Amino acid sequence: MQALKYHGPWTASIDTTPDLHCMEADDIIVSIKFCGICGTDIGILTGEYAVARRGVTLGHEASGIIESIGPSVRNFSVGDRVVINPTYACRQCRPCYTGNENHCSQKEGTEAGVSYDGAFATKYRAKGQFLRKLDAHVSFEEAALTEPLSCTITGVDKLNIRNNAIRAVVIGAGPMGILYSWSLYNIGVSVVMIENNAHRHQYARKILPGSAHLFFDFREAMKNLYGKDDQKVDVVVDTSGALTEIVLPYLSAGGKILTVALKNYHANIPTMEIADKSLSIIGSIDSLNNSFERAHCAIRDRRIPADKMISHIFPLKDFKSAFAVLGCDLEQGELTPPSEPNCKILLKIA
């Protein structure tokens, strides 16, 4: 079988690897159809998010067809169309017991595309508890957005929004920013989106919720919407990871910053102001509290325009071209701004 292997910063290749088979009684082998490129994959390849094992197969946003099942599998059959939840949880360790299954202490060796062979490959070995059957009208392509959507639902849960009249700002019009805009919209919150890349800006304009406002600059947005460029907002979702320190002065009393990017930035935080204004700085990652199932339902029920978010599909062999569209130039070993309109990019495996 073929698999996209990580060999170190800026180095990856499609390798021929041994075919996968059921090794344990509850194993399920999935023939992968599509797998989305995530910012985590880019962070791993550039060395910024240095967590992956060398030699691991990358990829974790995948859908496919069950090819074989172990003898103890009861709820799935060969031929079932499925989407894969890559967030392993043992449900027995302290993080799991305290409600933080996305930080399971058994993650090492089980995290798809990081320490466990992922889904940029012909096949993937899974367990039934981490698979979800697809409804007939949900395409494999749409299903590949289930995992990133589940992450945004986790983040919105953490914001604990009680009033839909709040001012909410989403920074970054990549796939996560778009999904946050829709996840907030689906609980009744309209967003202001900030994106300074013209190509991302152009694509986002076509797929944001109708109530969303899109601007190139934060101060421009405040002045146009609220009359002054020093207006306060209640919620900021920062998908860039770089702007916590910059946006903090714009938070109203009780305001919240949700940071979701796995970027190695640092910020100076005024602790007295956080206490005095009841501010919150929140981090969020992965699926939690049934968010994967809820994400599937949102795609199934067309509450998220998953099909419109897919801007490009490349065959697995052209993975370098796919990453280049996102500004990750594996040939030159450098990051550049996206040079054409794009959003979610999928690799077609089968």
C-alpha positions as CSV (number, residue, x, y, z in Angstrom):
1,M,0.0,0.0,0.0
2,Q,1.0,3.7,-0.4
3,A,1.4,6.1,2.5
4,L,2.6,9.7,2.8
5,K,5.4,9.4,5.4
6,Y,7.0,12.1,7.5
7,H,10.8,11.9,7.7
8,G,11.6,15.2,9.4
9,P,11.1,18.9,8.9
10,W,10.4,19.7,5.2
11,T,10.8,16.1,4.3
12,A,8.0,13.7,3.3
13,S,7.5,11.1,0.7
14,I,5.0,8.6,-0.6
15,D,6.4,5.2,0.4
16,T,5.3,1.6,-0.3
17,T,4.5,0.0,3.0
18,P,3.2,-3.4,4.1
19,D,-0.5,-3.9,3.6
20,L,-2.7,-3.5,6.7
21,H,-4.7,-6.4,8.2
22,C,-6.8,-6.9,11.3
23,M,-4.4,-7.8,14.1
24,E,-6.9,-7.7,17.0
25,A,-10.4,-9.1,17.2
26,D,-12.0,-5.6,17.2
27,D,-9.9,-4.1,14.4
28,I,-11.4,-2.6,11.3
29,I,-9.5,-1.8,8.2
30,V,-10.8,1.2,6.2
31,S,-9.9,1.8,2.6
32,I,-9.4,5.6,2.6
33,K,-11.1,7.7,-0.1
34,F,-10.3,11.3,0.9
35,C,-8.2,13.0,3.6
36,G,-8.1,16.7,4.3
37,I,-4.9,18.7,4.8
38,C,-4.9,20.3,8.3
39,G,-2.8,23.2,9.7
40,T,-1.4,20.5,12.1
41,D,0.0,18.7,9.1
42,I,1.7,21.9,7.9
43,G,3.0,22.6,11.4
44,I,4.5,19.1,11.6
45,L,6.1,19.3,8.1
46,T,7.7,22.8,8.8
47,G,9.0,21.7,12.2
48,E,7.0,24.3,14.0
49,Y,4.8,21.7,15.7
50,A,7.5,19.2,16.5
51,V,5.4,16.4,17.9
52,A,5.3,13.7,15.2
53,R,7.3,10.6,15.1
54,R,9.6,10.3,12.2
55,G,8.3,7.6,9.9
56,V,4.7,8.1,10.8
57,T,2.0,8.4,8.1
58,L,0.5,11.8,8.2
59,G,-3.2,12.8,7.9
60,H,-6.2,12.6,10.2
61,E,-9.3,14.1,8.5
62,A,-10.5,11.1,6.6
63,S,-13.4,9.1,5.2
64,G,-13.6,5.7,3.4
65,I,-15.1,2.3,3.1
66,I,-14.6,-0.6,5.5
67,E,-12.6,-3.3,3.7
68,S,-12.3,-5.9,6.5
69,I,-13.3,-6.4,10.1
70,G,-12.1,-8.5,13.1
71,P,-14.2,-11.4,14.4
72,S,-15.6,-9.5,17.4
73,V,-16.9,-6.5,15.4
74,R,-20.7,-6.4,15.5
75,N,-21.9,-2.9,14.5
76,F,-20.0,-2.5,11.2
77,S,-19.9,-4.6,8.0
78,V,-17.6,-4.7,5.1
79,G,-18.7,-2.1,2.6
80,D,-19.9,0.4,5.1
81,R,-19.1,4.0,4.3
82,V,-17.5,5.7,7.3
83,V,-15.8,8.8,8.7
84,I,-12.9,8.4,11.1
85,N,-12.6,10.1,14.5
86,P,-8.8,10.3,15.1
87,T,-9.1,11.5,18.7
88,Y,-8.3,8.4,20.8
89,A,-9.4,8.2,24.4
90,C,-8.9,5.3,26.8
91,R,-11.7,6.6,29.1
92,Q,-9.9,5.3,32.1
93,C,-7.0,7.7,32.8
94,R,-7.2,10.9,35.0
95,P,-7.8,13.3,32.0
96,C,-10.5,11.1,30.7
97,Y,-12.0,10.7,34.1
98,T,-12.1,14.4,34.7
99,G,-13.8,15.2,31.3
100,N,-10.7,15.9,29.2
101,E,-10.7,12.9,26.9
102,N,-9.0,15.0,24.2
103,H,-6.0,15.1,26.5
104,C,-6.0,11.3,27.3
105,S,-2.7,10.3,28.9
106,Q,-2.6,7.3,26.5
107,K,-2.5,9.6,23.4
108,E,1.2,8.8,22.8
109,G,1.2,6.0,20.2
110,T,-2.5,6.4,19.4
111,E,-2.8,9.9,17.8
112,A,-3.4,9.6,14.1
113,G,-0.9,11.4,11.9
114,V,1.3,12.2,14.9
115,S,2.3,9.0,16.8
116,Y,0.1,6.5,15.0
117,D,0.0,5.9,11.3
118,G,-2.6,8.3,9.8
119,A,-4.9,8.4,6.8
120,F,-2.8,9.9,4.0
121,A,-2.6,6.3,3.0
122,T,-4.4,3.6,1.1
123,K,-5.7,2.0,4.3
124,Y,-6.1,2.9,8.0
125,R,-6.5,0.5,11.0
126,A,-9.3,1.7,13.3
127,K,-11.6,0.6,16.1
128,G,-15.4,0.7,15.8
129,Q,-15.8,3.2,18.6
130,F,-13.9,5.8,16.5
131,L,-15.9,5.3,13.3
132,R,-19.3,6.7,12.3
133,K,-21.4,5.4,9.4
134,L,-22.2,8.0,6.8
135,D,-25.7,8.7,5.7
136,A,-26.3,7.9,2.1
137,H,-26.5,11.5,0.9
138,V,-23.2,12.6,2.6
139,S,-20.3,12.3,0.2
140,F,-16.8,11.1,1.2
141,E,-15.5,14.6,0.4
142,E,-18.0,16.3,2.7
143,A,-17.4,13.7,5.4
144,A,-13.6,14.6,5.4
145,L,-14.6,17.9,7.1
146,T,-16.2,16.2,10.1
147,E,-13.1,16.2,12.3
148,P,-12.1,19.9,11.8
149,L,-15.8,20.8,12.3
150,S,-15.9,18.8,15.5
151,C,-12.9,20.8,16.8
152,T,-14.8,24.1,16.2
153,I,-17.8,22.7,18.0
154,T,-15.5,21.9,21.0
155,G,-14.2,25.4,21.0
156,V,-17.7,27.0,20.8
157,D,-18.8,24.8,23.7
158,K,-15.9,26.2,25.7
159,L,-17.0,29.8,25.0
160,N,-20.2,29.0,26.9
161,I,-22.1,31.7,25.0
162,R,-25.4,32.7,26.8
163,N,-26.4,35.7,24.7
164,N,-26.5,35.8,21.0
165,A,-26.4,39.6,20.9
166,I,-22.7,39.6,21.6
167,R,-20.0,41.0,19.2
168,A,-17.9,38.1,18.0
169,V,-14.8,38.3,15.9
170,V,-13.1,35.4,14.1
171,I,-9.5,36.1,13.0
172,G,-8.4,34.1,9.9
173,A,-10.5,32.9,6.9
174,G,-8.9,29.5,6.6
175,P,-11.0,26.4,7.0
176,M,-11.0,26.6,10.8
177,G,-12.1,30.3,10.7
178,I,-14.9,29.5,8.2
179,L,-16.0,26.6,10.4
180,Y,-16.0,28.7,13.5
181,S,-18.1,31.3,11.7
182,W,-20.7,28.7,10.8
183,S,-20.6,27.0,14.2
184,L,-21.3,30.4,15.9
185,Y,-24.0,31.2,13.4
186,N,-25.7,27.9,14.2
187,I,-26.1,29.0,17.8
188,G,-27.5,32.4,16.8
189,V,-24.3,34.5,16.8
190,S,-23.3,36.6,13.9
191,V,-19.6,37.2,13.4
192,V,-17.1,39.7,12.1
193,M,-14.3,37.9,10.2
194,I,-10.8,39.4,9.7
195,E,-8.6,38.1,6.9
196,N,-5.7,40.1,5.4
197,N,-4.8,37.7,2.6
198,A,-6.6,38.8,-0.6
199,H,-7.0,35.2,-1.9
200,R,-8.4,33.8,1.3
201,H,-10.6,36.9,1.6
202,Q,-11.9,36.3,-1.9
203,Y,-12.9,32.7,-1.3
204,A,-14.4,33.4,2.2
205,R,-16.7,36.0,0.7
206,K,-18.6,33.2,-1.2
207,I,-19.1,30.8,1.7
208,L,-19.6,32.8,4.9
209,P,-23.0,32.9,6.6
210,G,-25.2,35.6,5.2
211,S,-25.1,37.6,8.5
212,A,-21.3,37.6,8.6
213,H,-19.1,40.7,7.9
214,L,-15.7,40.3,6.3
215,F,-12.9,42.8,6.6
216,F,-9.2,43.0,5.9
217,D,-8.4,44.8,9.2
218,F,-9.7,44.7,12.7
219,R,-9.8,48.5,13.2
220,E,-11.4,49.0,9.8
221,A,-14.1,46.5,10.9
222,M,-14.8,48.3,14.2
223,K,-15.0,51.7,12.5
224,N,-17.3,50.5,9.7
225,L,-19.7,48.5,12.0
226,Y,-19.6,50.5,15.2
227,G,-18.5,54.0,14.3
228,K,-15.1,54.1,16.0
229,D,-12.0,52.0,15.6
230,D,-11.6,51.5,19.4
231,Q,-14.9,49.7,20.0
232,K,-15.1,46.7,22.3
233,V,-16.0,43.2,21.4
234,D,-17.1,40.2,23.5
235,V,-15.6,37.2,21.9
236,V,-12.5,36.8,19.7
237,V,-11.6,33.4,18.1
238,D,-8.0,33.7,17.0
239,T,-7.2,30.9,14.5
240,S,-3.8,32.5,13.7
241,G,-2.4,32.2,17.3
242,A,-0.5,35.5,16.9
243,L,-3.0,38.2,18.0
244,T,-3.8,37.5,21.7
245,E,-1.8,40.4,23.0
246,I,-3.1,42.7,20.2
247,V,-6.8,42.0,20.7
248,L,-6.9,41.9,24.5
249,P,-7.4,45.7,24.9
250,Y,-10.5,45.4,22.6
251,L,-12.3,43.0,24.9
252,S,-15.3,44.3,26.8
253,A,-15.9,43.3,30.4
254,G,-16.5,39.6,30.6
255,G,-14.8,39.2,27.2
256,K,-13.2,36.0,26.0
257,I,-10.3,35.0,23.7
258,L,-10.3,31.5,22.2
259,T,-7.0,30.6,20.7
260,V,-6.9,27.4,18.6
261,A,-3.8,27.6,16.4
262,L,-0.9,25.3,17.2
263,K,1.7,28.1,16.6
264,N,4.7,28.9,18.7
265,Y,3.8,32.5,19.6
266,H,4.1,34.3,23.0
267,A,2.2,37.1,24.5
268,N,2.5,39.5,27.4
269,I,-0.7,39.3,29.4
270,P,-1.8,42.0,32.0
271,T,-3.0,39.8,34.8
272,M,-4.6,42.7,36.8
273,E,-6.7,43.6,33.8
274,I,-7.8,40.0,33.3
275,A,-9.1,39.9,36.9
276,D,-10.5,43.5,36.9
277,K,-12.5,43.0,33.7
278,S,-13.3,39.3,34.2
279,L,-11.6,38.3,31.0
280,S,-11.0,34.8,29.8
281,I,-8.2,33.3,27.7
282,I,-9.2,29.8,26.5
283,G,-7.4,27.2,24.5
284,S,-9.1,24.4,22.6
285,I,-8.1,21.4,20.6
286,D,-9.6,18.2,19.2
287,S,-13.1,16.6,19.7
288,L,-14.8,16.5,23.1
289,N,-18.3,15.9,24.5
290,N,-19.7,14.1,21.5
291,S,-18.6,17.0,19.2
292,F,-17.6,14.5,16.5
293,E,-21.1,13.1,16.3
294,R,-22.6,16.6,16.4
295,A,-20.3,17.6,13.5
296,H,-21.5,14.7,11.4
297,C,-25.1,15.7,12.0
298,A,-24.4,19.3,11.1
299,I,-22.9,18.2,7.8
300,R,-25.6,15.6,7.2
301,D,-28.3,18.2,7.8
302,R,-26.6,20.8,5.6
303,R,-26.1,23.3,8.5
304,I,-22.5,23.7,7.3
305,P,-21.7,24.2,3.5
306,A,-19.0,21.5,3.6
307,D,-19.1,20.9,-0.2
308,K,-18.5,24.6,-0.9
309,M,-15.6,24.7,1.5
310,I,-13.6,22.3,-0.6
311,S,-11.6,24.4,-2.9
312,H,-9.1,21.9,-4.3
313,I,-8.7,18.1,-4.6
314,F,-5.4,16.6,-5.5
315,P,-4.4,12.9,-6.0
316,L,-2.1,11.6,-3.2
317,K,0.9,11.6,-5.6
318,D,0.6,15.4,-6.0
319,F,0.8,16.1,-2.3
320,K,3.5,18.7,-2.8
321,S,1.3,20.7,-5.1
322,A,-1.5,20.5,-2.6
323,F,0.6,21.8,0.2
324,A,2.0,24.5,-2.0
325,V,-1.4,26.0,-2.6
326,L,-1.6,26.5,1.2
327,G,1.8,28.3,1.2
328,C,3.8,25.3,2.4
329,D,6.5,24.9,-0.3
330,L,8.1,21.5,0.4
331,E,10.5,21.9,-2.5
332,Q,12.0,25.1,-1.3
333,G,11.5,24.5,2.4
334,E,9.7,27.7,3.1
335,L,6.3,29.1,4.0
336,T,4.7,31.8,1.8
337,P,1.3,33.5,1.7
338,P,-1.4,31.6,-0.2
339,S,-1.1,32.6,-3.9
340,E,-4.6,31.7,-5.0
341,P,-8.1,31.5,-3.6
342,N,-8.4,28.4,-1.4
343,C,-10.1,26.9,1.7
344,K,-10.1,23.1,2.5
345,I,-7.8,21.0,0.3
346,L,-8.3,17.3,0.1
347,L,-6.0,14.5,-1.0
348,K,-7.8,11.8,-3.0
349,I,-6.4,8.5,-1.9
350,A,-8.3,5.7,-3.7
